[in-house]
Amino acid sequence: MNDLTLMWKNLFRKKTRAILLLISIMIAFFIYAALFTMNGALNAGVQSAKANRLVTVNSINFTVSLPFAYYNRVKSVEGVVDAAHASWFGGYYKEPVNQFQTFATDPEAYLNVYPELITSPEERAAFINTRDCLAVGRELATMNQISLGDRIPVMSNIFSKQDGSRSWEFEVCAIMDYEPETGRDVPANFALMHYDYYNEALAFNRDMLGWIVILTEDVSVNDAVSRTIDEMFANSPYETETSTEAAFGEAFLSQLGNIGLMLSLVVGAAFVTILMIVGTTMVLAINERIKEIAVFKTLGFPAPRIFRMVMGESLLLCFFGGFLGIAAAQGAITLINPVMKNVLGELSISWDAMGYGALLMLGLSLITGLLPAFSAMNVRIVTAFGKH
Amino acid sequence: MRQTLAVTALNIKSIPQRLGMSLATVMSVALVVAVMLGFMALTNGFAATLNNAGSEDVAIILRAGSQAELNSGLSRDDVVLIETAPGIVRDAEDRPVSSAELYVVVDGIKRSSQTEANLPLRGVEEGAERLRQGFTLVEGRMFAPGAAELIVGEGVGREFQGFDVGSTIRLGSNVWTIVGKFSTGGTVFDSELWTEAGVLQNLYQRGASYQSVRVKLDGPEGLSQLQDYAENEPRLSLDIITEKQYFADQAVGMTRLISAGVALAYIMAIGALAGAWNTMYSSVDARVHEIATLRAIGFSGGSAFIGTMLESLMLAAIGGLVGAIAVYVIFDGMSASTLGGGFTQVVFSLSLTPSSIISGMILAIFVGLFGGLVPSIRAATVPLLQVHR
């Protein structure tokens, strides 16, 4: 019988107790892994942001539009490689509750600025050359059962045409995907339309744009470019604010509130709980076995070996329970993926989550195992046998 | 009965011998209840802020199909037509009690994160104060007509920096003077900045356009009179609903947060249940001889069962109480803000309601009940002979 078998046997000598402990550890790690993954999905936009991509918005707020003339002036700023403008269309499809996120833009420039947005060369050409073409993201198309070649109306809950109608007719001539290797699997849940097709029909707010996305030569010129742009429009009725794509995304997320803190509190609460449960149980379990440990010592087991055995039991418990929990979280995520895919993208537990999880397991087993291991190591044979 | 009491007393008196485990159980139940109540306090606070804002006798009028004020647009002509409609309360000079409004989303700096967040800068007309129940100026004065002056809601002052009365603030290319602070008793309007509608139209290039008209409804028939009028007027294409309904629709998204939070608490409860089970199991284990002795001298299995069960329930109930008290002390009344339905920040106070405390306690009792069940059965069925051998 080697030490590992001994540890395993010791752990499961009281089956109910071991299983209960495993369940509580499993649940804590389940919560940890599930929330870690959720948080990652929420931040996906920030993580997929390119370092040399900037966003220019109205300095009042990003919901306030800018004059279209700004686009050409921004494009000519030194250090700007390419730029695309976009306007929020406020689209919905069929029912007002069925939001259909649509941006009006210059197709070629937009696809240049977002190289991770891919479509076949034929579809790309069709999109660029057809005025009433709508390029629909894969996930959005699936969700609404739209396929290539369909003619569909998209309504706006903000804009109306000069004839009073609020519906724009499109031919779906491109389906867009996000290149999978750009980090995470971000869902393409929006559609793109020609700015001209949108602007010409508008009853109001003509020749305005929502925001400008800029590709700079290099990260090192970011600051200079954003300063030049914002200074160019200072003291005009439409002042601008230019920031990196990542900063823009983070600022938007933080508007929802301190999600990170909230998730940490929940995960923290779950871990404090198991820390106490596992900790006290381990102390108890070793106390019950003091006599046996004394027997081991009598038989000549060196103190470090006893220390290792108790410590190992705790490690075994935490890692076994921990990985079970992470596996369960992966199972749950796989289950909800078909439902959530279009909103959050295909989720899975990242190696990061695994790594930090393993560190947590190690920490947990050290905290819960050290005290019993020391007391086991220091058992005095005479005292122990005096106990009953 | 006396047996049960005796056994229970014995159980409880012996808790100090298992202090560590008992405390762990109490704390784990406390944390589970705290997570659940924390989420509930968050949602209740948010919902209360929206629900209190909506009044049954105020109608909000938007362009048809726009769903939210931000998307809506009404011309001066629309507003004039609306103000002549029946079903609206009129004052002594026969003017309708109404306010045509528009808002621009502006950036404010959140105190907590030092990041920019959306705030509504609302342009209002004279009737606006009368259309918000409980509107009071708590500091300073009202903005003067035609001036670039603002009054700020209490919530804005609390959560955002730079909005003290007397100071000036730059929003876009315009500089505003803050001349007063108002309160509507913690409703969503406390998260807004107000100025005169005309000033806002001028400074932010809005021409003569508005986004919404709020009107005071004349009795319970008012709404349908107004709706009939708008339907029969070919020049108008409007959505007219009570303000209460408008805000109720906006609160829907937040309910998802609560269901996610409560689901988390339930999952954690399973973990705590395992902990309670474990504790009670050890409790029975430690007293196996004692229980067997009691049974041998004539105590019934039932009293052993109830004694153990009561110990478990007591630990769980204490845990539940500790959790509820902790949430009350730490979170109740705490100010928070999030992005609301109007795409702008809603400042609200977390509030722990009695009904959520009851839900928390029920969850705690469940943990105690199911955690104690199997160990209690074991206590009741200790095989006397085996133990004493």
Boltz contact constraints between the chains, C-beta under 6 A:
constraints:
  - contact:
      token1: [A, 17]
      token2: [B, 278]
      max_distance: 6.0
  - contact:
      token1: [A, 20]
      token2: [B, 274]
      max_distance: 6.0
  - contact:
      token1: [A, 20]
      token2: [B, 277]
      max_distance: 6.0
  - contact:
      token1: [A, 20]
      token2: [B, 278]
      max_distance: 6.0
  - contact:
      token1: [A, 23]
      token2: [B, 274]
      max_distance: 6.0
  - contact:
      token1: [A, 24]
      token2: [B, 271]
      max_distance: 6.0
  - contact:
      token1: [A, 24]
      token2: [B, 274]
      max_distance: 6.0
  - contact:
      token1: [A, 24]
      token2: [B, 275]
      max_distance: 6.0
  - contact:
      token1: [A, 27]
      token2: [B, 267]
      max_distance: 6.0
  - contact:
      token1: [A, 27]
      token2: [B, 270]
      max_distance: 6.0
  - contact:
      token1: [A, 27]
      token2: [B, 271]
      max_distance: 6.0
  - contact:
      token1: [A, 59]
      token2: [B, 172]
      max_distance: 6.0
  - contact:
      token1: [A, 60]
      token2: [B, 106]
      max_distance: 6.0
  - contact:
      token1: [A, 60]
      token2: [B, 172]
      max_distance: 6.0
  - contact:
      token1: [A, 61]
      token2: [B, 105]
      max_distance: 6.0
  - contact:
      token1: [A, 61]
      token2: [B, 106]
      max_distance: 6.0
  - contact:
      token1: [A, 61]
      token2: [B, 107]
      max_distance: 6.0
  - contact:
      token1: [A, 63]
      token2: [B, 105]
      max_distance: 6.0
  - contact:
      token1: [A, 90]
      token2: [B, 71]
      max_distance: 6.0
  - contact:
      token1: [A, 157]
      token2: [B, 65]
      max_distance: 6.0
  - contact:
      token1: [A, 157]
      token2: [B, 66]
      max_distance: 6.0
  - contact:
      token1: [A, 157]
      token2: [B, 67]
      max_distance: 6.0
  - contact:
      token1: [A, 157]
      token2: [B, 71]
      max_distance: 6.0
  - contact:
      token1: [A, 158]
      token2: [B, 71]
      max_distance: 6.0
  - contact:
      token1: [A, 239]
      token2: [B, 172]
      max_distance: 6.0
  - contact:
      token1: [A, 239]
      token2: [B, 173]
      max_distance: 6.0
  - contact:
      token1: [A, 251]
      token2: [B, 115]
      max_distance: 6.0
  - contact:
      token1: [A, 251]
      token2: [B, 116]
      max_distance: 6.0
  - contact:
      token1: [A, 254]
      token2: [B, 113]
      max_distance: 6.0
  - contact:
      token1: [A, 254]
      token2: [B, 115]
      max_distance: 6.0
  - contact:
      token1: [A, 255]
      token2: [B, 117]
      max_distance: 6.0
  - contact:
      token1: [A, 255]
      token2: [B, 339]
      max_distance: 6.0
  - contact:
      token1: [A, 256]
      token2: [B, 338]
      max_distance: 6.0
  - contact:
      token1: [A, 256]
      token2: [B, 339]
      max_distance: 6.0
  - contact:
      token1: [A, 257]
      token2: [B, 338]
      max_distance: 6.0
  - contact:
      token1: [A, 266]
      token2: [B, 35]
      max_distance: 6.0
  - contact:
      token1: [A, 266]
      token2: [B, 264]
      max_distance: 6.0
  - contact:
      token1: [A, 269]
      token2: [B, 31]
      max_distance: 6.0
  - contact:
      token1: [A, 269]
      token2: [B, 35]
      max_distance: 6.0
  - contact:
      token1: [A, 270]
      token2: [B, 268]
      max_distance: 6.0
  - contact:
      token1: [A, 273]
      token2: [B, 28]
      max_distance: 6.0
  - contact:
      token1: [A, 273]
      token2: [B, 31]
      max_distance: 6.0
  - contact:
      token1: [A, 276]
      token2: [B, 24]
      max_distance: 6.0
  - contact:
      token1: [A, 276]
      token2: [B, 27]
      max_distance: 6.0
  - contact:
      token1: [A, 277]
      token2: [B, 24]
      max_distance: 6.0
  - contact:
      token1: [A, 277]
      token2: [B, 28]
      max_distance: 6.0
  - contact:
      token1: [A, 277]
      token2: [B, 275]
      max_distance: 6.0
  - contact:
      token1: [A, 280]
      token2: [B, 20]
      max_distance: 6.0
  - contact:
      token1: [A, 280]
      token2: [B, 21]
      max_distance: 6.0
  - contact:
      token1: [A, 280]
      token2: [B, 24]
      max_distance: 6.0
  - contact:
      token1: [A, 281]
      token2: [B, 278]
      max_distance: 6.0
  - contact:
      token1: [A, 284]
      token2: [B, 282]
      max_distance: 6.0
